Amino acid sequence: MSLPGLTIIGESINDSVPSTKKLYEANDIAGLKELAKSQDVGGAGYIDVNVGKRPPEFLAEMVRQVQSVTAKPLSIDTPDPVMAEAALKAYDLKRAGGKIPVLNSISPLRTQMFELKKIQPFKPILLVTERNENGVGQPNHTAEETFATAQQMIAEAGKHGIPVSDCIIDPGISPIGADSENQVHRLMKSIQMIHADPQFKGVHMSVGLSNFTVMIPPKCADGSPTKAPLESAFLTLAMPLGMDHVIGSVKRKYELLPATHPAMLCLQDCLKLEGFDVIMRVQEFYS
């Protein structure tokens, strides 16, 4: 269920989800439409549509099928400009009550996708986890590198007439249960830097929240849940810094946690630790 001030981009219609992949392979359009309806009812602000490496026409048809059962705007989820073009052409603005779709996502190596705005205006998710160095993608290892890429991508969006207030920055979230490279430090510091800089006033931020807990068991040794509390701990720290969207599950109970909650204590400790000590602290939390 959504928190006030948090927009959930429903993640379920995605080829990387095994149960959804089966629906695609069985051409079970009715089942996929049920997924869309359940996310709508569950409180999603957008319905993400990702068909994997299938033809552009198939993504366009999925856009039409999903829009036939929900008036929520869609998040068109593909790195392929040709697929994105087909989906944007199929998108029915009236059906979504005039709300433009999200395009997930544009990276520094895919800036040509901004041109698709001529087909259909959209809110771009700007992926700032890598930078373009002479046509080659290089991962951003520090908050400063992430921030610099965010500056560049906001400027690029502006050149195509997309205002800062329509941009959603994705600074990238990594599995905390395997974080030996201080990614959680980079993430939190980059969010802080973006939030504090006036040039980003009005910008939105989002992460694929389920990725944060993908490497840990679903329950602690005492049977209590692990994933939702750790994801909620992240939101408790990140939402005051402008994290107002997540690609996530409407079935998860996201909530703001008190500072004394075990998941909050774990995350705060992880932000003070480095390397394998972070992994050990997360293991301590769930064991």
C-alpha positions as a printed Julia matrix, in Angstrom:
287×3 Matrix{Float64}:
  0.0     0.0     0.0
  1.28    3.44   -0.86
  2.57    5.99    1.63
  1.27    9.57    1.4
  3.63   11.38   -0.95
  4.89    8.17   -2.57
  3.83    7.17   -6.1
  4.15    3.47   -6.85
  4.91    2.42  -10.42
  3.44   -1.09  -10.34
  6.21   -3.55  -11.25
  4.31   -6.79  -11.92
  3.84   -6.7   -15.72
  7.51   -7.37  -16.37
  9.09  -10.18  -18.36
 11.8   -10.58  -15.69
  9.16  -11.73  -13.16
  8.96  -15.54  -13.61
  5.16  -15.75  -13.14
  4.63  -12.91  -15.64
  7.04  -14.48  -18.12
  4.85  -17.61  -18.06
  1.8   -15.48  -18.89
  3.65  -13.96  -21.84
  4.83  -17.34  -23.08
  1.29  -18.73  -22.84
 -0.04  -15.57  -24.57
 -2.39  -15.25  -21.57
 -3.53  -11.69  -22.25
 -6.48  -12.09  -19.86
 -4.08  -12.98  -17.05
 -1.88   -9.99  -17.84
 -4.92   -7.7   -17.82
 -5.87   -9.08  -14.4
 -2.37   -8.12  -13.19
 -3.0    -4.58  -14.43
 -6.39   -4.39  -12.7
 -5.05   -5.73   -9.39
 -2.27   -3.14   -9.36
 -4.74   -0.37  -10.19
 -7.02   -1.42   -7.3
 -3.96   -1.86   -5.06
 -3.05    1.81   -5.39
 -0.43    2.0    -8.15
 -0.05    5.48   -9.63
  1.35    4.04  -12.88
  1.3     0.55  -14.39
  4.7    -0.52  -15.72
  4.65   -2.52  -18.97
  7.81   -4.46  -19.85
  7.61   -7.25  -22.45
 11.33   -8.08  -22.58
 12.87   -8.8   -25.97
  9.68   -9.19  -27.96
  8.65   -7.36  -31.14
  7.68   -3.66  -30.98
  4.18   -4.57  -32.21
  3.73   -6.84  -29.19
  4.61   -4.04  -26.76
  2.22   -1.7   -28.6
 -0.57   -4.31  -28.32
  0.18   -4.77  -24.59
 -0.15   -1.01  -24.11
 -3.6    -1.14  -25.76
 -4.65   -4.23  -23.78
 -3.57   -2.81  -20.41
 -5.23    0.52  -21.18
 -8.47   -1.34  -21.93
 -8.77   -2.27  -18.24
 -7.25    0.7   -16.39
 -7.37    4.48  -16.6
 -4.05    4.76  -14.75
 -1.21    6.15  -16.86
  1.44    3.65  -17.96
  5.18    3.39  -17.53
  6.59    2.17  -20.84
  9.59    0.12  -19.82
 12.14   -0.59  -22.57
 15.69    0.48  -23.43
 14.92   -0.01  -27.14
 14.01    3.24  -28.99
 12.08    1.35  -31.71
  9.95   -0.48  -29.11
  9.43    2.74  -27.15
  8.27    4.51  -30.34
  5.7     1.8   -31.07
  4.4     1.92  -27.48
  4.13    5.72  -27.4
  2.19    5.67  -30.67
 -0.23    3.13  -29.17
 -0.69    5.07  -25.91
 -4.2     6.55  -25.53
 -3.91    9.87  -23.71
 -7.69   10.19  -23.33
 -7.95    6.76  -21.76
 -5.43    7.9   -19.12
 -7.44   11.04  -18.34
 -4.92   13.22  -20.15
 -1.98   11.98  -18.06
  1.2    11.45  -20.04
  3.11    8.17  -19.66
  6.44    7.56  -17.99
  9.26    6.35  -20.26
 11.56    4.0   -18.36
 14.36    4.73  -18.99
 16.79    7.09  -20.73
 20.5     6.72  -19.96
 23.47    8.85  -21.11
 24.0     6.26  -23.9
 20.36    6.52  -25.05
 19.77   10.28  -25.25
 18.31    9.89  -28.76
 15.17    8.62  -27.0
 14.35   12.21  -26.0
 13.38   12.71  -29.67
 10.38   10.41  -29.06
  8.72   13.35  -27.27
  7.6    14.46  -30.76
  5.35   11.36  -30.89
  3.94   11.62  -27.39
  5.07   13.77  -24.44
  6.31   11.66  -21.53
  7.96   11.84  -18.14
 11.44   10.35  -18.55
 13.09    8.21  -15.92
 16.7     9.35  -16.18
 19.11    6.55  -15.33
 22.21    8.15  -13.78
 24.15    5.06  -12.67
 26.54    5.33  -15.62
 28.13    8.11  -17.66
 29.04    8.38  -21.32
 32.79    8.52  -21.9
 33.46    8.78  -25.65
 30.49    6.57  -26.46
 31.29    3.95  -23.82
 29.25    3.52  -20.65
 31.28    3.79  -17.44
 29.66    2.95  -14.09
 29.4     5.74  -11.52
 31.11    4.61   -8.32
 30.72    7.81   -6.31
 27.91   10.17   -5.36
 29.78   12.99   -7.11
 29.85   11.05  -10.4
 26.16   10.19  -10.02
 25.31   13.84   -9.32
 27.29   15.04  -12.36
 25.43   12.58  -14.61
 22.1    13.77  -13.16
 23.08   17.37  -14.02
 23.93   16.36  -17.57
 20.69   14.39  -18.07
 18.48   17.19  -16.7
 20.21   19.61  -19.1
 19.67   17.18  -22.01
 15.97   16.84  -21.14
 15.7    20.64  -21.04
 17.13   20.89  -24.57
 14.15   18.79  -25.71
 11.62   20.96  -23.89
 11.1    18.59  -20.95
 10.88   20.59  -17.71
 12.69   19.51  -14.53
  9.28   18.93  -12.92
  8.55   16.16  -15.48
 11.88   14.39  -14.9
 12.31   11.38  -12.62
 15.93   10.68  -11.65
 16.87    7.05  -10.93
 20.16    7.05   -9.0
 20.2     3.24   -8.93
 19.69    0.97   -5.94
 21.71   -2.2    -5.31
 21.01   -5.3    -3.21
 22.04   -4.36    0.32
 22.53   -8.03    1.18
 25.48   -8.16   -1.25
 26.77   -4.59   -0.99
 30.54   -4.95   -0.58
 31.19   -1.84   -2.73
 29.44    0.81   -0.59
 26.63    1.33   -3.11
 24.23    2.31   -0.33
 26.64    5.15    0.61
 26.76    6.37   -3.02
 22.97    6.18   -3.29
 22.14    8.1    -0.12
 24.79   10.77   -0.67
 23.75   11.33   -4.3
 20.1    11.73   -3.23
 21.19   14.28   -0.63
 23.25   16.21   -3.19
 20.41   16.3    -5.74
 17.89   17.34   -3.08
 20.11   20.18   -1.84
 20.87   21.71   -5.26
 18.46   24.46   -6.48
 18.89   23.46  -10.15
 16.93   20.28   -9.35
 13.98   22.08   -7.73
 10.79   20.2    -8.61
 12.55   17.03   -9.85
 11.26   13.6    -8.86
 13.34   10.59   -7.83
 12.67    6.86   -8.13
 14.38    3.5    -7.64
 13.47   -0.1    -8.35
 12.8    -0.75   -4.68
 12.51   -4.54   -4.84
 16.16   -4.67   -5.96
 17.21   -3.45   -2.51
 16.24   -6.72   -0.8
 16.56   -9.24   -3.64
 19.55  -11.03   -2.05
 18.08  -11.68    1.4
 15.66  -14.35    2.69
 12.01  -13.28    3.02
 11.87  -13.93    6.76
 14.06  -13.47    9.81
 14.95  -16.42   12.03
 11.98  -15.49   14.28
  9.56  -15.58   11.32
  9.15  -11.81   10.99
  9.44  -10.3     7.48
 12.75   -8.89    6.23
 12.1    -7.27    2.87
  9.27   -4.79    3.58
 10.94   -3.47    6.78
 14.3    -2.85    5.06
 12.58   -1.24    2.08
 10.54    0.89    4.49
 13.72    1.86    6.34
 15.19    3.08    3.05
 12.02    5.09    2.32
 12.05    6.58    5.82
 15.5     8.03    5.1
 15.01    8.79    1.37
 11.52   10.31    1.16
 12.47   13.5     3.08
 15.24   13.88    0.47
 12.82   13.85   -2.47
 12.43   10.11   -3.21
  8.75   10.34   -4.2
  8.39    7.45   -6.7
  9.33    3.77   -6.57
  8.99    0.92   -9.02
  7.57   -1.53   -6.53
  4.83   -3.86   -5.4
  1.36   -2.75   -4.34
  1.29   -5.86   -2.12
  4.16   -4.65    0.09
  3.27   -2.67    3.19
  5.56    0.33    2.94
  5.59    2.53    6.05
  7.7     5.16    7.77
  9.56    3.51   10.64
 10.62    4.86   14.05
 14.36    5.33   14.55
 14.42    2.43   17.02
 12.99   -0.14   14.58
 15.48   -3.03   13.99
 15.46   -2.39   10.21
 16.23    1.31   10.79
 19.06    0.44   13.18
 20.43   -1.99   10.57
 20.34    0.55    7.74
 21.85    3.32    9.87
 24.66    0.95   10.83
 25.21    0.01    7.17
 25.68    3.7     6.34
 28.49    3.84    8.91
 30.14    0.56    7.83
 32.06   -0.34    4.66
 32.75   -3.36    2.47
 31.88   -6.8     3.8
 30.94   -5.33    7.2
 27.75   -4.08    5.52
 26.88   -7.61    4.36
 27.62   -9.0     7.83
 25.35   -6.39    9.44
 22.48   -7.29    7.1
 23.0   -11.0     7.88
 22.86  -10.14   11.58
 19.53   -8.37   10.99
 17.82  -11.36    9.42
 19.45  -14.11   11.47
